[in-house]
Amino acid sequence: MFFRGAAATVSLGNWEMTAFGSWRKRDSNLVDSTDIGNVIATIDVGEGEVVDAEALDYDDLGTATSLLTSGLHRTEAEIKDKNTNDMLNAGGSVGYKSRRFSLGANAMYTHLSNALNPSDLLYNEFRFAGSNALNLSIDYKLLWRMSTSLAKPL
């Protein structure tokens, strides 16, 4: 996946701050409201509230079962799925760096215009569902005598 947007980094002494933002359209498998009952039984509508899928108006909500990554638009179905989901990514990093030590904190927020609700099949058990995600991480590096210790997010 690539980002289309802008980023900026500012350094003040040993401190470094980076901010970025990206917006782009993504291909996704949108589901008709008549088919949604076959895909999911409940939906998390935010703030910890879970409602029955049949109680929602999917014409207003917009639901996708997956984001497509092939970039191909050969068939009528692939053309219909083209650019159907807006994806906003924003985040940043704050870090301190010295000759023998560095420490950083990182954050990234993602918003999808159409909620992602993968089917309840076993291979989707740990897939993301919903329209918002927040990822946080820390990283460090420590040089001590003749050894190095470091950790970075995946």
N, C-alpha and C positions, 0 to 999 in steps of 0.2 A: 504494500500500500504506500502511496506517496501523499504528500500534503501539498496543497496549493494555497499559498498565503504569504505571510510576512513574519519576520523574526528580528529581534534586536537584542544585543548584549551590551551591558555597561559594566565596566570594571572600576572599582574604587579601592585602591591599595590592594590588599590581599583578597578582597571580596569581589565576586562576580555574580551578576544577575542577568538572566535571560528570560525573555517573554516571547511567545509565538501565538499565532492564530491562523487558522485555515478554514476555508469553507469550500466545499465542492459537492457536486451531485454524484450519487452512487447508484448503480443498478441494484435493484432488489426485487425479490419475488413478492409482489403484492397479492393479498388474498381477498377475494370477493366476500362480502358479508354473508352470502348464502353458504360459503364453504368454511367459514371460520369455526363453526362448531366441530368440524372434523379435525381441525388443527389443534385447538387448545380448549380447555374447559374453564380455566380461570385466567385472569389477567391482573397484574399489579399495576394499578393506575396511579401510583405515587403515594408518598407519605404513608407507606405501610398498609394501604387499603387494598384488599383483594376483592374483586367482584366477579360474579358469574359472567362468562363471556357472552351468553345469550342476552344479557341485560344491556349491553353496550351497543351504540349505533356506530358501526364500523365505517360508514360513509364519512362521518366526521372525524373519527379517530385515526384511521389509516393504520394498516397492519401489514407487516412483511414477515415471511417465514425465514428468509435468509438474505444476506448481501451477496451479490454475484461478483466474482473476481476475474472471470475469463476475459472480459472486455469485448467479447464477440457479440454481434447482433445479426445473426444469419437467418434465424427463423422468425416467424410472426410473434411467437411468445417472447423471444429474446429482445425483439424490437419494442414490444409492449413494456418490458421491464426496464428499458433504458432510462437512466436519469430520474428514477421515481422516488429517490430518497435524498434529502439534503442532509449533509453531515457537517457539523461544526465542531472543530477541535480547537481548544485554547489551553495554554498552560505556561509553565515557566520553571525556572530552576534558580536556586540561590545557593551559593557555595563559598567556602573559605579555602584558600590555597596558600600553603607555605612550602618551603623546600622539603620538609620531611613529613608533612601532614596535610591532608585535604578532607573536607567534609561537605556534603551537598544534600539538599532537600529538593525533590522534584515533584511536580504535580501536572496532571493532564485531565481535562474535562472533555467529554464527548457528548454531543446531542444529535439524535436522529429525528427528522421530521415525522417519520412513520415508525411507530414502535416495532421492535424486532421481537417476534414471538415464535421461536422454533418449535417444531412438533415435539411431542413427548417421547420420542424414540430414544433408545438407550444411548446412541452415539451423540445425542444432543444434551445429555445430562448436565454437562458443565459449560455449555455455551451461554453466552450473554443473552439476556432477555430484557426488554424494556427500551426506553428511548434515551436514558441518561446514564453515564458512567463516569466515575471519578477514580483515577489511579494516582496513588501516592507512593513515593519511594525515597530511600536515602542511599547514599553511597559514600564510601570513605577509602582513604589510602594512608597507610602508615609505614614509614621507613624507619627501621630501628636496627642499628649496627649493620649487619650484613644480610638482613632479612626484610622482606616486604610482605605486608598484609593488606589485602584490598577486597572490596565487595562492591558490586555494581548491580543495578536492576537488570532483569532480562529484557 
